[in-house]
Structures are given as C-alpha cells and as structure tokens.
Amino acid sequence: MKTTTRRPRFGFPLGAGLLILGSLALPFASQAGADPLVRVDDGLVTLRADELPRAAVVTSLARAANLRLVSHTELGGTLTATFSAAPLGQVLSIILEDDSYQLLYRSSTSSPDREAAGTLWIFATGRDGAARRPVGPESQLLHGDLAAKKAAIRTLRDSGDAAAVHALSLALADPDGRIRDTALDALARIGSDAALAAIASLAGVDDYWTRVQAADALSRTDSRSAVGHLAIALDDPDPRVRMAVLEALADIPRADSIAVIRRARLDPDPEVRSFVGEALDDAHAAIALAAGRETFSPAVPGESR
Amino acid sequence: MKIQKLLPQALKGLAALALTSAWLTAAATEPCGDFGECKVLIEINSTDGDIGFHFLGDGDELVKMEITDPDGQKVFTDKAKGPLREQTMTETFLESAEPLCWNDPEADEDEDIVTLEDFVDLWTPGLYVFSGLGAEGEMAFGSTMLTFVLPPAPAEVEFELEEEDEGEYEGEISWSFGDDLGNCTPAGAYPDGVELAGPGDIKLWEVVVEPDYDDEEEPGLAAMYNSLTHVVRIPGGAAEFEVEIPDDYLGNFPANTPLKVEVGAITWDDNATFTEIGDLCVTPDGCEDDD
C-alpha cells in the first residue's frame, strides 16, 4: 500500500492553487470507470482502491460521506489502499499523504435527506512547508470581528491575486451571511477564472438561495468562463435555481449564453421550460444594450443639465 | 463640480419653495441623455447615523432598465412583466438600505455597520450609465455622476413657536452651516476621495416637519397624522438659514401633537445630509407628557 501516514494539520496555505471538487468539479470518480469501492457507515470507511487516481478516491470518499469537497491543491498520483470500517479521519490522513485537511460538519440541516453533512477542505501544506500561521487579511478573515473581516475582504479584493481568491473562497463558508455576501461580491468584482470557480463552488451548497446568489454573482461578469459555470449549474436539481441560472445567463451579453439558454427547452420542469422564451428575449436585449452602451458617449457632467 | 452649478441658477432667485413632493423629484441630471431625468446620490442621516445610496431614472415606455457603475458593473436591473410589460414603465426610484455608519450604543449587537470608509469602498464614484429598453426594442441611454462630495450636517437646528394671533402659532426653524457628518463622521481622517462640501456646493436646503406619533403606542394617531409632512426648500445661497412654518399647517393638529424636524443640505450633485431634532410639540409649552 503506497501511503504515507501523518497527522492532519490545519491551516490556510498561501499560494496554493484552487481546485473545486464539488458538484461543479471534474467528475473524477466517473472517469473511465475509475470509481473505487467505497462505503461510509457512521463515520467508518470501507474502501478499496487499486492504482486509482488519488483525486478520484477522495472525491468518491467525500461523496459517500455526504461531504462537500473543496480542495486548494491538485491531488496527484495514484493510490492503492484497502480499509475496512476505518475511522474517516484516519483514512483521510492516510490517503491525503502530505496535504492537510479540515473537516467541518454542519451543526444541523433543514432537509437532511439531500444536504451535505459538512465540508472537507484540503490544503497543500505538505512537504513544501508545514502549515503556516495565516497572516494579514487571511488571519483577519479567520479571527477578526465583522469589521475586521470586511476590511480583510476589501484588501483581498483589491489584491485579486490567486492567494486572495483562495482566502475569499474560504470566506464563502463563513457562518456570518454578511461576510459571505461581501466575499461573494469581492470574488465577482475580481472576476478572474479562479474567482469565478470559487463562486461556482457554491453550487455544492445545500441552501438553494445561496446557489441562486452564486448564479447572480456569475452574471455580473460578462466572461465566457461565467457562462461555462452557469451551463453546469443549469443541471441544478432545484428548478428555482435553474430559473435563476436562466436569468443570470440572460443578463450576460454573450452569444454563447443564448446557446446555453436554449438547452433549457428540454428542462424537466414546465415552469423552467416556459421561461426560456423570456430568457432568450432578455439575452438578446442584454446584448443589444451592451452594444449600445459601448457606443454611448456620456455627456460631460453638467452639460446635459 | 463647478460646471454642474450651471444648472438651476434660477432657483437662487427664488425666496423659498414650499413643495409637498419628495425632494428627489426636484433635483437631478435633467434631461439625462435619452432619459427625462436620472440621478444617483448618497444620503446621510447624521442624527441616526445611517447612510444610503439612492437613484432615480425616468424614461419613456420602458420594459427594462439597467444601471452600470463606472467600472461597467451592473448595479441594478429591473424588468416589466405581464401587465406592467404591456403598460410599460417610466420612473423608477429606489433607496438602498440605510445601515448604521457608526457604533450606535443603542443598536443591536449584530447590527451591520457600514462606516463611511466601507461605503466609499463599496461604491465607485464617476459616471453611472442608465440603459433602457422600450417595448418595441428601442433603446435609451443616459448618465449621471456620483461624487463623494458630501454636504456637512446642518448644525444648531432649532425649532421655536411664536404666537401670531391669539391661539395661532407659527413655527420657525433655524440652523447653521455644519462642519462634519454628525454620527457618520469618521473617527480618523475622511477616507480618500471624500470631501466635505463647502457653502458654494450646496444647491438647496430642505426642511421637513412632520408629526411624530409613536407607531406602536399610538398607532391610530400615527396613521392619521404622521404622513402629513410639510416640506420647504430654500436656495443654498439663502441669506438666512431659517424658514417659517405657517399656522395653516401647524393649526391642523390637535394639541400635544409631537413633531420632529429634519433639515437637509443638498449639493449640486444631489448628495444630501440631514440633521433631525425630535421631542418637539405643536403646543407652545411642550406636550403634556413631555416632562
């Protein structure tokens, strides 16, 4: 068994790459029949993997444990391992090798039948250095009060680099909705592919309204990548979210968003299907208005008065 | 800033304007490109210590309106549906929430505080573009400026009752030019980009008098009287910062009607800062339970 045993460490690495392995992520487990045999009962894991991609194993494990998975590192390599009714924490420590993780369980769920039991975060704090104590805005995001957290988000937003996006993506899980909203706004304003991926990761959150907000935030950037994330979100199980996704797509003045909207003509929900026509009208209007704004020359302030 | 003062010079020639409509209908970028009127502004209540972003767009027969900020980011979209789509829209006026801008000791612990610094970080100054779409696909565009030139809170606001004839009282409200933003004044320096308006930046003063019955303790009286506001506007360059409130207005209320008064300074950019005084009364010696 090619494994390295270690104690899990906790912390937020700086400079690690963000990889979302939630419901919008690459479906590792379904690739080429690579699904390991995995079962989780009462926190005890039974798993068998034979030369399987480590990412696929972790994804399957998270799915079996009903955990939302957000990874800040690329889980490379393959894994051969067999566990029988082993504690989840112990299994994670082994298969994550040098990477740290944090496992947070929800304290309660409003609809336990479909909500994730918690979130598994994975951080690249392996051989490249032990988990460092977060500094600066990242630290404020973890330990500050409301004002300090908001200030931290502002700093991170202005930075906009990869590390900032990582930290802001963590803030999307803050227990305070005001912080989550501010972080969502910051990521939308950054608008980079990584920032949009972080927003899109909210598609794995149980609360439908959060998923609606994520769709709306994606619509604030007119990027192709936003359309791509929304195209995936159009498969959301909740028709209310799919309606919001259509509205978001209609708000993005891009021809490729129109093609995605058309897909919803086959939506299983009649209300969603009936909204497609209006969404297409709106999308065409958005394109026309955006083109008009491009050529619109605002008057010098005061001249029009 | 200066160029905007070209607008309603005629206003300065008026001694006073007594209007009953909301003040927002009186000041704006007008016309605003293809829109009849548009405006974006910051409003501060220096007494309560809260701050908000408000806007107004007035177009013709629209089915959709959008506003984008100077970064090109959409900040507002609305769309007519069903019968409203057939009827079409004209004027849209919207006020943002007005969160506290200071640590009010009486506020709930988890109350969201948006300091002036937070606020100016959230909003981008510059040209806000209004885009409208008509029922037949016709498009309308206009723009207006958001600035961080904020009028100081009117200071020394006072209300006095004077007997004109026997049993008939006229009110007089006076104030002076302020030098800060009241409870929204930052603890340290003003954030970058924020300027306190000077006397020449004030387009008009607005004085609002209204009955102030407690909604919970006296809901009937509150429902009957509280909406009966009296609004007076005078030019920013008025020689004296005072207005009279006629008995024709005050005489309509029963004795012991509680009153409150707001005085607002409004710049040429439409930004406004209000100062409020309460615990006033239409009865000269004060309301009976005032002690």
Interface residues (C-beta under 8 A of the other chain):
Chain A: L146 A147 K150 R154 R178 R189 R220 D251 D282 A285 A288 L289 G292 R293 F296 P298 A299 V300 P301 G302 E303 S304 R305
Chain B: I3 Q4 K5 L6 L7 T29 E30 P31 C32 G33 K64 E66 T68 D71 Q73 K74 T77 K79 D112 I113 T115 D118 D121 L127 V129 S131 L133 G137 M139 F141 G142 S143 T144 M145
